[in-house]
């Protein structure tokens, strides 16, 4: 992949861009394997497209009202415009100038980090496989929302926009968004169809940024689950239900737990659309497991935690429980290694690297564990 921003020294987010992609995969596999137990049985990694793979653009807004920049900030807090970033889905690249034009029309003053003043902090844009868009404006206050509503029809006429919202982040700190969301369109969900399953994404719901590799991740996890054929599955840290909806089958009970109520609402909506009977609960995944009774213990547990991993509490519970199999999807091999060390009775059957983020050292690892290991 060739990037003018990288060549000019304007953006170095893709640290490995100068490395051939085949070498990137080899290097990433070796680095991840060095952090994990030596007895992990690895299967071939799953690669990604080298460009145009990101379904989400997270853009810092800077510049002026008449000429806003969407991109990143330099060390002095000056905006570097990256609207042509080659990582983004081409439909996102085509939409960003229209989004910047709406910000200009609505008089949304870019937030100045050095001066701590202004209104518009970030633009978060997501594109679905079908080409529909979700656009979120992260604002410092509600001051500009009336103007944003007034000029919004121009954007809706120009682009296939499903959802537009204003997120409020009044604090001056390195947090991308705030807790309050104001939806400005009739629809409040973007449909991300993956492997024939419509996953309903609300503004504050998490979804992997690489749709194609996410689809491969779900397929690989479903293959593991089907191979051991459990009658009951818990999907912990379930998000919008991607794993749970992929492993649901006749005669198999599926229960998903996620802290985000929005994500749980999305999972329920997807279940209804697919005619899948599953239970979705909003709450802390670790607390849910630790407060369960032995007769509630499922045969298989899927975990897809944030970078901090599942932690000692849940790992110890899994080790001491009657759970026969664990499918662990991790974005941090270091915390994955810590968690695996706490579950010695659950032995690795398969491990696989999935490259969600080409040109960087970020990774996703999918591990199947079974009590007793291979052949269990």
Phi, psi and omega in degrees: 000134177257133181226117179295326179297317180293314182298326180276357181076015182279330181217129179238026180298325178270081187298332185259016187300329180281356181264131176308144188297323178300322178290326176301312181298316180298315181295316181296317178300316181294318180295315180295316181298327181291340181268347187248166181307143185291342182270008178294126179275100186278141169252171186301139179291158176254119181271182184229164165300148183277341178213164178067021186264345184279127178270356181228137173248121177251100190247126172283135181260133177213197181085217182235171178301316183282339181216074180286148172253144176239114181174247180227177176249145173278175183303336180270358181092007178278142183285138172245116184283127181233035183297339180263017182305126184286350177288331186284145170311134182307331180289331173290316180301322180290332184276329188301320176299325177292323178292317177298323179294322177297317178300321179293313181300321183277359179065039180277109182288120178301141180284131178262114179296314180298323184267348181056044176212161186118177186241312188269115184265311183218157166240127179242115184238133180233139178242138179273165176303331180278353178098001177283157186238147166242125181241126179239131177254117179270113187247158178281331182206185178271003187305322187261002187295322180300319179291324178296317177298319183299319185263358182300323181305330179298316179293319181294330177284332186271333188225156177281069184270126178267319186223134170230136179216162173245123175258138183256119177230087186282343187274148177268087177202167186280061175236125190299319185215166179256180184281339187262132182231131178244111181279131186253001180240166179296317178278147177235011177225145173252128182273115176256100181276121181232121181054038178079006180249122179280110177262124186266114186258118173270166187308320184258014179276146177276141171210143180302144185279351180243099188296318183295316180288327174300318177299319178293323178299313180296320179295318180295317179297317180297323178295320177298315182295316180296328182294325180264348171050059177285155176271344182219139183223135166254134176250096183267142191059051193283347182059226180275010173097015185305310180292311183301319180290334179279336183258356178298136180208163180301131178080003181245125178273137180234130178230126180246143180230132182208141181294323184284119177293325177299316180296320179295319176300320179295317179298319178296320179297317179295319178301316180297317181296327182268354183069030181262130176271113179210159179250132182234124185236137175270124180167179179282125185297317181294314179300321180300312182295315184293336180266001181282164178259158182304325182287348177268351186298128180278170176283328184223142176236131172259132175234135178223069188280169171292185187301334182288351181081188182275340176084168186297322183299307182288321179299317179294321177299316179299317180300319185269354183274182175264012177299127183273329185219147175228131170253114187247117175254119188233141174253013181211101184296332181293312179287331174299316179298319179298318181291319180297325180296336180271359182233058185295337180283341178262101188268148182289133176253326182202143174222143182212136174270133174238126187269087177288333190229077177304154176074009177223173177270005177292152187207164170230135180234132178248124183234133172257125178243140177226146180290112185103344174087209185302133179086359182291000000 
